[in-house]
Amino acid sequence: MSRTAIISEVDYEAQGLQRGFLRLFHSVHRSAYGYIPIPIVVIQNGTGPTALFISGTHGDEYEGQVALCNLARALTPEAIQGRVILLPAANLPAAVAGMRTSPLDDGNLNRLFPGDPLGGPTTQIAHYIEHELVSRADIVVDLHSGGSSLHYVPAALMMQDDDNPGRQAKLVDALKAFASPVAYVGHSQPGQGAGRTTEAAARRAGKLALGTELGGSGTVTADALRVAERGVRNILAHMGITAPETAEPGPVRILDVAGQDYFVYAPGTGLFEPLAEPGDSVVAGQPAARVHTPETPWAPAETVHFRHDGFVLCKRTPGRIMRGDCLFHLGTDLDW
Ligand SMILES: [Zn+2]
């Protein structure tokens, strides 16, 4: 496969602090030879592990972007041993637009790995992250949230890796080290972009990968931001890049999200009346939501039920729904 056409203003092998842009060339009517400037920060001191932190993979997920802006200002070479790479607005056009996908090509960055250096802008970004950044990292942390359409109990997550027990054990250690009060384990499946995500890129390279779902609803809460910032600091310490944190990481409730029956989808088009909230415990058969049709207010409301016992990890935010929209998903306790 061809090499990337993106030019980096930073040198990944240099010592010290570097701030600059990845130049993603995008020739359009208003700018013939122009580039999209994707900000990147590289901090290196001596030799040691490399941690890659990414946010803005989805542009409408803001908690991680705020956390990495704060870190980009605060972190100094003197404070670390090793290397930290920050990519706070990975899909910059989407981040600037406050959208999940890029307004340039409708690209969902977390569904386009391993990317293509000859593809559209979002596909080129995926290729660059997989081949130029993940390849240099020991751990990749991609900070997501529920975005505009979902709201989560702030959580870190890992994907189950049955093929590599050694990697799996290190993932569990990292998940506990992140120390979000609630965390969950996902399973690679089509609904979650199997093979096409940042996590998949890290897995292909044999690198550790954590994700988060930090809140959402297209906003930032102080609580979710605290979980994000503490988690990022905890991972730096866990990897030996910064000095150990003095505070104990605290207990982590680890949940399993095993399959499609953990998800509740809208059974029809209309108005969403939720019958549960994030953080609730529910049982199989319990009503999850009613769907109303205000256009015909006397028409019977349709009820959809939870198909599994569990803890409600997230809920849809917008009130209008169509068949196929995710309304909730659950997790069940793991004794890890
Ligand atoms: Zn996301």
Boltz pocket constraint, residues with backbone or C-beta under 6 A from the ligand:
constraints:
  - pocket:
      binder: B
      contacts: [[A, 57], [A, 58], [A, 61], [A, 110], [A, 144], [A, 145], [A, 147]]
      max_distance: 6.0
